[in-house]
Amino acid sequence: MAVPKKKTSVSRKGMRHAGQHHKLYAKTVVRDATTGDLVLPHRVDPATGTYKGIKIFTSRAEKLAQKTETTEE
């Protein structure tokens, strides 16, 4: 049976174990159908404020556009 000559340090053991966790938590991203941006699945697109084509909220860009339209008039 193989027996190690030296004790494995906590640091080296930690480095060996750390590589396994990065694979587990890799996030998958999908392309938004309307804008083509990369977004997380099953979440509201923050740029447009839509989820599955349904408007959920107005985005900051839209609010700023509405604000500038009202000030120009």
RACORFEN-V559377 format. One record per backbone hydrogen bond with DSSP energy under -0.5 kcal/mol. NH is the residue of the N-H (numbers start at 1). CO is the residue of the C=O. If there is no record, write none. Layout:
((NH & CO) (NH & CO))
This chain:
((13 & 9) (14 & 10) (15 & 11) (16 & 12) (17 & 13) (18 & 14) (19 & 15) (20 & 17) (21 & 17) (21 & 18) (22 & 18) (23 & 19) (24 & 20) (25 & 21) (26 & 23) (30 & 39) (32 & 37) (36 & 32) (39 & 30) (39 & 37) (41 & 28) (43 & 40) (45 & 50) (46 & 44) (49 & 45) (51 & 54) (54 & 51) (56 & 49) (57 & 49) (63 & 59) (64 & 60) (65 & 61) (66 & 62) (67 & 63) (68 & 64) (69 & 65) (70 & 66) (71 & 67) (72 & 68) (73 & 69))
